[in-house]
Amino acid sequence: MKEINIFCFGFGQVAKNFIKKLSTENYKLNLSVTSRSESSKKTSNGIEYNNYLFDDKKFDRDLLIKLNQATHILISIPPINKEDIVLKNFSEFIKSSKVKWITYLSSTSVYGDHKGEWVNESSETNPFTDKGLARLESENSWISFAKNNELPIQIFRLSGIYSNEKNTLSRLKSSEVNIINKTDHYFSRIHVVDIANFLFASIFKFKSGEIYNLADDKPSSSEEIILYAAKLLGIKNVKKIEVDEIKSEMLKNFYKESKKVSNEKIKDYFNYKLKFPSYVEGLSYIRDNFIKF
């Protein structure tokens, strides 16, 4: 059985699915993670791990021992107050660790608005939201930090994430979804299982300094996805509202950006075929396996 020492800054759905993937591939895991909850021993999918308290104000210093032993570090904590709190608190300790694989999970929000056109890793990054600006700043900080200290780094720019638990179908069943009346608005998404599979593939074919977009093959409008999900559930009428009726500031910003995210680079490099190449396969699978009527 292969053994891996892995440290996850943040332990949300992407990190958990990655760890689950490692477990199913018969890795013996020495896993430590951070969260905002008090330090403790925990279990996820039958995997025991050390959870250490870490927020933007304090952290459990016992985690430094595990961080120093880590060969793989995954960072999924977003910037807080426009600052990368992992680099702020742990850069000196990461320098002296045994790490040979660092992955920073960023966002395709760094591209900003491209008027519905395709973007790839060479496209202009022109974010205008606070989230996008902070993400781009963190990316640049991690790249500089790794280069200056001869450390291995790769950046994954994630599109909108959905999963078997969190998806348009479950939101529709809870009446949390409206169709937004916005023409020519495109965005990309990816199932969390495909993200986990890409992370796993990168363990064996790691190339430091690279940036990859993670998206499926079919950028679409939110209306298109919602109508397909409604069809799967037999829902005939979904409320349609105008953009200026949106109450959430985050959702308003979402509709200010339109782009189609290319995944060609990451699929070609890792020679990977998506399990869920579009929302059609992804939502159909979720409806058939996880939705209770």
N, C-alpha and C positions, 0 to 999 in steps of 0.2 A: 504494500500500500504506500502511495506517495504521501509525503508530508509537506505541509505548507504553513508558515507563520504569517498570518495576515492581520493587519490592523485597519479597521474601518472608522474613519472620522465621519460620524453619522451612520445610522442604521435604518434607513427607510426601505421602501419597496425594491429599489434597484439593488442595494447592497444585500438585502435578504435573499433575493432571487439569485444573485451571483453566488452567494454562499451555498444556497441550495443546489445550484448546478455543480459546484465543486464537490459537494457531498455525494451527489448521484454518480460522479465520475470516480468515486472511491478514493478521494483525498482524505487523509487524516488531518484534521484542522486544528491548529492552535490559533483560536480566534479571539480577538479583543476588539471592542467597539466603544464609541462614545455616544452618549445621549444626554438629555437634560435631566434625566432621573438619577436618583442616588445610586452610587456604585453598588453592584451586586453580581452574583452569579445568575445567569439566565439560560433559557433554552429556547431555540427556534428551530422548528422542523426536526426536532430530535437532536439538535446540535447544541452542546453546551458551550458557553462562551462567557468571557469577562466583560461586564458592562461598567464603564467608568463615567462618572459625572464630568461633563464639560459644557459650559456655556460661555457667552462672551465676557463673563466677569470672573469666572474661576474654573479650576479643574482639579481633579484628584491626582496628585503627583505620583501615586502608585502606578499610573498608566505609563509613566516614562520607562519603566523596566520592560514592559511589553513592547512599547514603541521601539526601543533600542534593539529588540530581538527580531523585529519584523523584517521579512524579506519582501513583502508585498504590502503597499499602502494604497487604500482607496479613499478619495476625498469626495464626499457628496454633500458637504455642508455649504450652503450658499453664503455669499458675503453678508455681513451684518453691519448696518450703517456704513455701507460702501467700503467695508474693510474685510479682507480675508483673515478670519480669526484663527485659522489653522497655521498659516504662515506667521502671523503675529505672535502666537504663543509657542510654536514648536519648531521653527526653522532651525534653531541651533541644535536641537535634539535629533532632528531628521538628518542633519549633516553627518552626525556620528553614528547613525544606525547602519544596519547591514542590508539596507533595502536595495533591491535590484529591479523593482517594478513599482512605479508611482503612476496612478491614474487619477486625473482631475476631471470630475464630471461637470461640464459647463452646459450651456444652452444655446440653441440656434437664435435666441433673442439678440445675440451679438451682431447679427447681420442687419438688424433694423428692417426698414421697409424697402422692398425691391419691386413694388408695383405688380406683384403676381408673377414676376419672372423667376427663372431658376437661379439658385445660388449653389456654389460648391466651395471647397475649402480655400480656393484662391480668390473668391469674391470679396468685394469691399465690405469691411465691417463698419457699419455706420449706425450704431444703436442710438436711440433717443430716449428710451425709457430708463428709469433709474436702475431697474433690474438688469437690462442689457449692458448699460455702461459699467455697472459694478462687475458683471461677469467678465467683460472684456479686460477690465483692469486686473482681475484675479488671474485670468489666463496669462497675461503678460508677466505678472509677478511670478507665477510658477515657472514659466519658461526661463525667465532671467535667473531665478534662484537655482534651478536645476543646472543651467548652463555654467553659471559661475562656480558651482560646487561639484561639477562633473557627476551629476546625479541623473538617473533615468526618469524621463517624464513622457507621458502621452496625454492628450486632451481629447475627450469625447464630448462633442456638442450634441446634446440630446434635443430631439423634437418633443412634441407633446406626448407624454407617457400615458398609456392605458394598460390595464391589467385585467385578470379574471375577476378581481374584486372591485376595482374602480374603473368605471367605463360608462359610456353613454347609455347603455341598456339599464344599468342599475339606477342611473340618475333619472331616466325617463320614468321608471317604475315608481320613483319617489316624487315625481312631478317637479323636478328641479331644473328642467330644460325648456328653454324657449328657442325658437328659430329667430335669428337676428337677420333683419332685412338689410343685407349688405351684398351688393353684386360684385363679382370678380374678386372675392376674398378667398385666398388659398393659404392653407397651412399644412404642415406635415406632422405625422405622429408615428409612434412605434410601440409595439407591444413589449412589456418589460421582459418577457422571456427571451426575445431576440437581443435585447440589450445584454442580458446575462450571458447569452451565448457568445456575443462579440467579446465581452470581457474575458470569458474563458479562453477563447481562441487567441487573444492577445498575450496570454501567458507564454505561449509557445513561439509566437512570432512578433516579439516586441521590438519596436523601432523607436528609439528615443527621439524626442523633438517633434513627433508627428501629431497632427490634428485631424480628427475624423468627424464627419457628420454621421449621426445615427438617425435614420428615418426609414420609413417603409417605401414601397415603390410607387405609391399613388397619392400625391398631394391632392387635397380636395377641399371643398368648402364645408363649413360646419353644417350648413343646411343639408347638403348631400348626405352627410354621415347621420344626422339626426333622422332624416326621412327614412333611411335604410334601417336604422335601429327601430324606428316606430313600426315599420313594416314587419320586422321580425317578431315584434311583440303584439302585433295586431292592433296597434293604436292608430286611430284614424285622424284625429285632430290634435295637432300640436300648435300651441299658441305662437303667433309670430309678432315680434315687437320691432320697433325702430332702434337704431343705434343710440339715439339720444335718450331712450328710455332705460338704458342699462344703468344699474345702480352701482355695480362694483367697478372701482377704479382700475383694478387689474384686468377685468374683462374689457373695459373700454380701451385700454392700451393694446390688448390683444387684437382688436379690430382695426387698429391704426396701422398694423403691419400686414403685408401680404407677400408671400414668397413660396416658392416650391423648392424644397431642399433635396439636393442630389445626394444619393447614397452610393454612387458608383465607386468612389475611392475605397471605402471600407469593405464593400462586398468583393471587389477585385483583389484587394491586398490579402484578405483573410480567406478568399475563395469560399465564401459563405452564401448559402441560399436561405433566405428568410423563411422562418416557419410560418409567419403571418405577413405575406407580402402586401396586404392592404387591409383596410377596415372590413372589407367583405368577408375575408377568411377569419379575421380576428373576432369580429362581433358574432359571426355565425357559430364559431367554436364556443364562445362564451355562452350564447343562448342555448346551445345544445347540451352543455355540460355543467353550467353553473347557475342558470336562471330558474327559479322555482315559480311556477304559475299557480 
